[in-house]
């Protein structure tokens, strides 16, 4: 078949038009997928930030849970015989040996209760005294190999401290059964 | 012709490409839906854990929790002892059935039916004392768990239950024949002390309850300071543990608002009750040790002060009773039935008497 010049020109125009249409479709789809990818990236970034916020919230909640548990710990609370116990109060006589006691039972009991946290009791009146009830620091290893404590969330509660025996840290007699101070709880992330 | 083929090809191409894109989005949506459900379950369990912690420390209080948002979820509460029957390797958790969202509770005592599915959960905290406060028990039940207290009215516990169970779905009846079923999720019969047992092994269950699933009905019988659990199998009651069954002793001082009795009442089965009690014994062994240290400190302080000679003589009468209690409680953590519950009760009574004596003499009490 002999193709005339006109026919060849017409064919070329048809082919070019078809190619352009195909390119149009391809480009449209390409841009569409780019937009979808942008959308997905944006969504996952948002999720990541949202998860970080949730993690911070959970850490704060964990700190409160540990504080509540420590405040109402049967090993330390101020009992009152058969009556209701004294609220927000710790018995100094029980505090004296508590660090060693809890340390000796950390692996089999108290770690399950308090996890990675620190519980410290500070007396302000009538004299400044400090007790470490529980401590298990969580460390993270930095890129340079250095170990540093992980992020922590501190909480504080004011408490009274009952001194039934009326003896201070030097075993001298003091007056007044109740002192006051605060409990300081640090929960590690 | 060529045009026709081109047009048809375009449409096929569009449909295939469209289907592929749709499938891609459906896949993402399905994945996101599953992840959202999982995340929601974990969030629910975290919130529940926080609520349980708060409820536990608020002792002697009942909290009513609106769970209508998760009314279709089944919450399960399990406490399983290790192979030797101790709590060394206890498997204790509560969570949403059919999902991995669960909270392990190897230390806290959470006593509940095995499964709870409800619009309203009821949380009740009560201190366990032996005789000093050991820890708080948290009882979990629901508005659609029905309790029938069956008694001839002579039991003290019956009168106590009438006053203490406000807000719970409890009905007091004279005999098992009066049991009705009104669509509850679970029915528990509480059979108090009586001359003749209200139900027996292999006896028929009430007609109203026979149509229910086996796990929707249970019973617990109180007798002579111990409890026996019954399960429903088909139309009959069966004692847990076989024909004679194993009575589970209640280790407590038997005073009013005895947390142990209430724990037996709410526990899903005998194993759950014993498992939770053994957690309490473990805690008892630790708290007793702390109090023993306090006693030693008091003895040391009084020895150098003449004005406390009376207090010293009272304390020195038996200055190691807390340690004895601690050791006895430790034994109880290895096997409940081998536990010397009479030793625990006797020691608890001695400790109580000592504390009363100290109080009467104007001395500082140990607890």
Interface residues (C-beta under 8 A of the other chain):
Chain A: X18 X29 X40 X58 X61 X64 X65 X68 X69 X71 X72 X74 X75 X76 X77 X79 X81 X82 X85 X91 X93 X94 X96 X97 X98 X101 X105 X109 X112 X113 X164 X165 X167 X171
Chain B: X6 X17 X28 X46 X49 X50 X53 X54 X57 X106 X107 X131 X132 X133 X134 X135 X136 X282 X283 X286 X287 X289 X290 X291 X293 X294 X297 X298 X301 X355 X359 X364 X365 X367
